[in-house]
Amino acid sequence: MDHAKDDNKKRIVIVGAGPGGLTAAMVLAGRGFDVEVFEKAPVVGGRNAELVLGDFRFDVGPTFLMMKFVLDKAFEEAGVKSEDYLDFRRLEPMYRLMFHDFSMDVTGDREKMKAQIASCFPGEEAGLEKFFDRESARFSHIYSCLERECSSLTHFLRPNFLRALPYIPFTSSIYKYLGNYFRTERLRLSFTFQSKYLGMSPWECPGLFVILPYVEHAFGIFHVQGGLSQISTAMAKVAVEQGARIHLNAPVKQLLIENRSVKGVLLEDGSKVLADETILNADFAHAMKSLVPPGTLRKYSPEKLKQKKFSCSTFMMYLGLDTIFPDLPHHSILFAKDYHQNTEDIFRNLKLSDDISFYIRNSSVTDPTVAPEGKSAIYILVPVPNNLSGIDWAKETPRFRDMVLDAIIARTDLGDLRPHIEVERIITPADWDGQGIHLGATFNMAHSMTQMLYFRPHNKFEELDHCYLVGGGTHPGSGLPTIYQSGMIAAHLIEKKHHR
């Protein structure tokens, strides 16, 4: 493998072609850096990759595209326009929320949303206007803090952070804070399921994240034709057009470190690739344990990582069906009858609930490219405990699969999907762990206040020189928009260092 360096350019090596690494790659390549990306998988995207099963196409991970303006900005930073590479569709309604005794189609149309609330929760509709007014102000102050690095306590003294300070509810959960707007429990829950993007319970997720349902309502939710995995494919294309080189099936074995300074990477095939700066886009905890030589780390040693809190995991089902469901929306979220107990089982009791919550994506109603005509690609996600649970997934998978399919019969109009399945893939927490995701925690480190902003691993990694972090395990956090933001932050830090 030829890794010849352009001596006139600073070389940047990126470990992993997930959305954060690809964002950094296309921005830095567009700024004239010599960028080389090494990805262990045969495709780009990481958890944002495409899964192809026969004639059916699925996103492996994220399916909601919110805060599209962040993605647009990432492409603009690379000197191109996102719409020249991707076909966006704004979803309306955004999603359907399904409780045991009623359902509600959540819309981005404010007047229609007020009418929905008035119908399902009479007298509560006035809280929606209050929600929009107050959360609009919160978002305008807090968002700028998520666009910048937070690698020093002095960053808390920046004017933008000081202005945001009164808008941060430090001691309130998202569920509790929504009590400022809505009295009814299930209406509050209708604005808290977004905590699943962070792999957290709404009773523990910080109230700061009330901005998540706000940005959905304010800016909408989008689908990309072909699936959200096409975003990573497009980013890779832009990066290569700008001069970056992306190597697939090229796993990194270890970082090359001298005197706590990263000099490049050692590949599994024995090749050494030297770099002026190295960006890590691997799962953070996994990278600290597997890519850094033992005894190197202090703050994030394997022993210290055991003291950190991690998100839940997910049980995934990807089903290619020989029929279609035109009445099922693109996105549907189904709540357990006792949702609080379900979240307690996931996050505290670390056991599987008999009463489950789950999410179904029926993208075929929006996107004819994901399945043959008259057929559908169904994606099912069930939040479950991470691997601290000790659950034997080899034993539990058949039973849990049937529980999910039975729940679909009981909770929806889809009927029994079993006779319609042409292709199927299941990913369990054990499978996630085997793919290099620590504890199978698909949403990375938990987003508690003690693991956010300065207290999250820094974009310019504090333990090793010439090393930068992107992805869900660093600032600003998990979820596609913040991961794109991490890639831009790392790129800006490198540009600033090298006076670009």
ChimeraX attribute file (.defattr): number of C-alpha atoms within 10 A of each C-alpha:
attribute: neighborCount
match mode: 1-to-1
recipient: residues
	/A:1	6
	/A:2	6
	/A:3	11
	/A:4	8
	/A:5	15
	/A:6	10
	/A:7	8
	/A:8	9
	/A:9	12
	/A:10	17
	/A:11	22
	/A:12	26
	/A:13	27
	/A:14	30
	/A:15	26
	/A:16	30
	/A:17	33
	/A:18	26
	/A:19	32
	/A:20	32
	/A:21	35
	/A:22	32
	/A:23	32
	/A:24	33
	/A:25	36
	/A:26	31
	/A:27	29
	/A:28	28
	/A:29	24
	/A:30	22
	/A:31	16
	/A:32	17
	/A:33	24
	/A:34	24
	/A:35	29
	/A:36	24
	/A:37	24
	/A:38	23
	/A:39	24
	/A:40	19
	/A:41	17
	/A:42	10
	/A:43	17
	/A:44	28
	/A:45	28
	/A:46	24
	/A:47	19
	/A:48	23
	/A:49	25
	/A:50	22
	/A:51	17
	/A:52	14
	/A:53	17
	/A:54	11
	/A:55	14
	/A:56	22
	/A:57	24
	/A:58	25
	/A:59	21
	/A:60	22
	/A:61	20
	/A:62	15
	/A:63	22
	/A:64	21
	/A:65	20
	/A:66	23
	/A:67	19
	/A:68	17
	/A:69	12
	/A:70	18
	/A:71	22
	/A:72	14
	/A:73	17
	/A:74	23
	/A:75	22
	/A:76	13
	/A:77	19
	/A:78	22
	/A:79	15
	/A:80	16
	/A:81	15
	/A:82	22
	/A:83	10
	/A:84	9
	/A:85	16
	/A:86	17
	/A:87	14
	/A:88	17
	/A:89	13
	/A:90	17
	/A:91	19
	/A:92	16
	/A:93	18
	/A:94	22
	/A:95	21
	/A:96	21
	/A:97	19
	/A:98	20
	/A:99	19
	/A:100	13
	/A:101	7
	/A:102	8
	/A:103	14
	/A:104	18
	/A:105	17
	/A:106	20
	/A:107	21
	/A:108	19
	/A:109	14
	/A:110	15
	/A:111	13
	/A:112	13
	/A:113	19
	/A:114	19
	/A:115	13
	/A:116	17
	/A:117	20
	/A:118	14
	/A:119	13
	/A:120	16
	/A:121	16
	/A:122	11
	/A:123	12
	/A:124	17
	/A:125	20
	/A:126	14
	/A:127	18
	/A:128	17
	/A:129	14
	/A:130	14
	/A:131	18
	/A:132	18
	/A:133	12
	/A:134	15
	/A:135	21
	/A:136	15
	/A:137	13
	/A:138	20
	/A:139	19
	/A:140	13
	/A:141	19
	/A:142	20
	/A:143	14
	/A:144	12
	/A:145	19
	/A:146	17
	/A:147	16
	/A:148	20
	/A:149	22
	/A:150	23
	/A:151	19
	/A:152	13
	/A:153	11
	/A:154	9
	/A:155	17
	/A:156	17
	/A:157	11
	/A:158	12
	/A:159	10
	/A:160	15
	/A:161	18
	/A:162	15
	/A:163	12
	/A:164	20
	/A:165	15
	/A:166	11
	/A:167	18
	/A:168	15
	/A:169	15
	/A:170	13
	/A:171	12
	/A:172	16
	/A:173	21
	/A:174	28
	/A:175	24
	/A:176	19
	/A:177	19
	/A:178	22
	/A:179	14
	/A:180	12
	/A:181	19
	/A:182	23
	/A:183	14
	/A:184	12
	/A:185	12
	/A:186	15
	/A:187	17
	/A:188	20
	/A:189	19
	/A:190	19
	/A:191	19
	/A:192	24
	/A:193	20
	/A:194	21
	/A:195	22
	/A:196	16
	/A:197	16
	/A:198	24
	/A:199	29
	/A:200	25
	/A:201	26
	/A:202	25
	/A:203	18
	/A:204	17
	/A:205	25
	/A:206	24
	/A:207	22
	/A:208	21
	/A:209	21
	/A:210	25
	/A:211	24
	/A:212	21
	/A:213	19
	/A:214	20
	/A:215	17
	/A:216	19
	/A:217	19
	/A:218	18
	/A:219	14
	/A:220	21
	/A:221	23
	/A:222	20
	/A:223	20
	/A:224	19
	/A:225	19
	/A:226	23
	/A:227	25
	/A:228	26
	/A:229	26
	/A:230	21
	/A:231	23
	/A:232	24
	/A:233	22
	/A:234	18
	/A:235	29
	/A:236	26
	/A:237	17
	/A:238	25
	/A:239	26
	/A:240	18
	/A:241	13
	/A:242	22
	/A:243	19
	/A:244	26
	/A:245	19
	/A:246	21
	/A:247	19
	/A:248	16
	/A:249	12
	/A:250	18
	/A:251	17
	/A:252	23
	/A:253	17
	/A:254	17
	/A:255	25
	/A:256	21
	/A:257	17
	/A:258	11
	/A:259	9
	/A:260	14
	/A:261	15
	/A:262	22
	/A:263	22
	/A:264	26
	/A:265	24
	/A:266	18
	/A:267	18
	/A:268	13
	/A:269	11
	/A:270	10
	/A:271	14
	/A:272	17
	/A:273	20
	/A:274	20
	/A:275	22
	/A:276	16
	/A:277	20
	/A:278	27
	/A:279	30
	/A:280	23
	/A:281	30
	/A:282	27
	/A:283	26
	/A:284	22
	/A:285	23
	/A:286	18
	/A:287	18
	/A:288	18
	/A:289	17
	/A:290	15
	/A:291	18
	/A:292	19
	/A:293	13
	/A:294	11
	/A:295	8
	/A:296	15
	/A:297	17
	/A:298	10
	/A:299	12
	/A:300	19
	/A:301	16
	/A:302	17
	/A:303	12
	/A:304	11
	/A:305	16
	/A:306	11
	/A:307	9
	/A:308	13
	/A:309	15
	/A:310	28
	/A:311	26
	/A:312	29
	/A:313	29
	/A:314	25
	/A:315	23
	/A:316	22
	/A:317	21
	/A:318	26
	/A:319	24
	/A:320	26
	/A:321	23
	/A:322	18
	/A:323	16
	/A:324	19
	/A:325	16
	/A:326	12
	/A:327	10
	/A:328	19
	/A:329	21
	/A:330	23
	/A:331	20
	/A:332	21
	/A:333	20
	/A:334	23
	/A:335	23
	/A:336	21
	/A:337	14
	/A:338	13
	/A:339	18
	/A:340	15
	/A:341	16
	/A:342	24
	/A:343	25
	/A:344	16
	/A:345	19
	/A:346	25
	/A:347	23
	/A:348	13
	/A:349	14
	/A:350	19
	/A:351	18
	/A:352	17
	/A:353	18
	/A:354	13
	/A:355	16
	/A:356	23
	/A:357	23
	/A:358	20
	/A:359	19
	/A:360	21
	/A:361	22
	/A:362	22
	/A:363	26
	/A:364	24
	/A:365	17
	/A:366	18
	/A:367	18
	/A:368	16
	/A:369	17
	/A:370	24
	/A:371	24
	/A:372	17
	/A:373	12
	/A:374	12
	/A:375	20
	/A:376	28
	/A:377	30
	/A:378	25
	/A:379	22
	/A:380	20
	/A:381	20
	/A:382	18
	/A:383	24
	/A:384	29
	/A:385	30
	/A:386	28
	/A:387	21
	/A:388	13
	/A:389	16
	/A:390	12
	/A:391	16
	/A:392	11
	/A:393	17
	/A:394	10
	/A:395	9
	/A:396	12
	/A:397	15
	/A:398	10
	/A:399	10
	/A:400	16
	/A:401	15
	/A:402	12
	/A:403	15
	/A:404	21
	/A:405	17
	/A:406	15
	/A:407	20
	/A:408	18
	/A:409	14
	/A:410	13
	/A:411	17
	/A:412	13
	/A:413	11
	/A:414	13
	/A:415	13
	/A:416	15
	/A:417	15
	/A:418	12
	/A:419	8
	/A:420	15
	/A:421	17
	/A:422	16
	/A:423	15
	/A:424	15
	/A:425	13
	/A:426	13
	/A:427	16
	/A:428	22
	/A:429	27
	/A:430	23
	/A:431	15
	/A:432	21
	/A:433	18
	/A:434	12
	/A:435	15
	/A:436	16
	/A:437	23
	/A:438	23
	/A:439	24
	/A:440	25
	/A:441	26
	/A:442	26
	/A:443	25
	/A:444	27
	/A:445	28
	/A:446	24
	/A:447	26
	/A:448	19
	/A:449	16
	/A:450	12
	/A:451	19
	/A:452	18
	/A:453	24
	/A:454	21
	/A:455	16
	/A:456	21
	/A:457	26
	/A:458	24
	/A:459	28
	/A:460	23
	/A:461	18
	/A:462	16
	/A:463	16
	/A:464	17
	/A:465	17
	/A:466	21
	/A:467	25
	/A:468	27
	/A:469	29
	/A:470	40
	/A:471	30
	/A:472	27
	/A:473	27
	/A:474	29
	/A:475	31
	/A:476	30
	/A:477	28
	/A:478	23
	/A:479	20
	/A:480	25
	/A:481	20
	/A:482	23
	/A:483	27
	/A:484	27
	/A:485	28
	/A:486	34
	/A:487	29
	/A:488	29
	/A:489	27
	/A:490	28
	/A:491	27
	/A:492	18
	/A:493	17
	/A:494	25
	/A:495	16
	/A:496	10
	/A:497	9
	/A:498	10
	/A:499	7
	/A:500	12
